[in-house]
Amino acid sequence: MVVGKIRKVGNSLVITVPREEAEALELHEGDLVTVDIRKAELRPVLRPGLPPLAEESWERNKEGYRYLAGR
């Protein structure tokens, strides 16, 4: 899946295609392409070592986290 950004050019909306994707598909200005448009929802991806650290922090500080969440 490719995520592009919409911007306004004149009276039109334009979707940018990342250079790496354009090169991989050998796309050039003026080429016709098909586009399946859906609004993207980007979510951060946690590094593999982060969830265990969060669990450890929770165990050490759960009362403090609960106090903060209650505010």
C-alpha positions as CSV (number, residue, x, y, z in Angstrom):
1,M,0.0,0.0,0.0
2,V,1.2,3.5,-0.9
3,V,0.3,6.5,1.2
4,G,0.2,9.8,-0.7
5,K,-0.5,13.3,0.5
6,I,-3.2,15.4,-1.0
7,R,-2.4,19.1,-1.8
8,K,-4.1,21.8,-3.8
9,V,-2.7,22.9,-7.1
10,G,-4.9,25.6,-8.8
11,N,-8.5,24.4,-8.6
12,S,-7.5,20.7,-8.4
13,L,-6.4,18.3,-5.6
14,V,-3.2,16.4,-6.4
15,I,-2.0,13.2,-4.8
16,T,1.8,12.8,-4.5
17,V,3.5,9.5,-5.1
18,P,6.6,8.8,-3.2
19,R,9.7,8.8,-5.4
20,E,10.7,5.3,-4.4
21,E,7.4,3.9,-5.4
22,A,7.4,5.8,-8.7
23,E,10.9,4.5,-9.5
24,A,9.9,0.9,-8.6
25,L,6.9,1.1,-10.9
26,E,8.9,3.0,-13.6
27,L,6.3,5.8,-13.5
28,H,6.8,9.0,-15.5
29,E,5.0,12.3,-15.8
30,G,2.0,11.9,-18.0
31,D,1.6,8.1,-17.3
32,L,-1.9,6.9,-16.6
33,V,-2.4,5.0,-13.4
34,T,-5.3,3.5,-11.4
35,V,-5.9,4.7,-7.9
36,D,-8.0,3.1,-5.2
37,I,-8.7,6.0,-2.9
38,R,-9.5,5.6,0.8
39,K,-8.8,7.9,3.7
40,A,-5.7,6.6,5.5
41,E,-5.4,6.1,9.2
42,L,-1.8,6.0,10.3
43,R,-1.0,4.4,13.6
44,P,2.4,4.4,15.2
45,V,4.2,1.1,15.3
46,L,6.0,0.3,18.6
47,R,9.5,-1.0,18.5
48,P,9.7,-4.7,19.6
49,G,11.5,-3.9,22.9
50,L,9.0,-1.2,24.0
51,P,6.0,-3.3,25.2
52,P,8.1,-5.2,27.8
53,L,9.5,-1.9,29.1
54,A,5.9,-0.5,29.3
55,E,4.8,-3.6,31.2
56,E,7.7,-3.3,33.6
57,S,7.0,0.4,34.1
58,W,3.3,-0.4,34.8
59,E,4.2,-2.9,37.5
60,R,6.6,-0.5,39.2
61,N,4.2,2.6,39.0
62,K,0.7,1.3,38.6
63,E,-0.7,3.3,41.6
64,G,0.8,6.5,40.2
65,Y,-0.6,5.8,36.7
66,R,-4.1,5.1,38.2
67,Y,-3.9,8.3,40.1
68,L,-3.0,10.3,37.0
69,A,-5.8,8.6,35.0
70,G,-8.4,9.5,37.6
71,R,-7.8,13.2,37.1
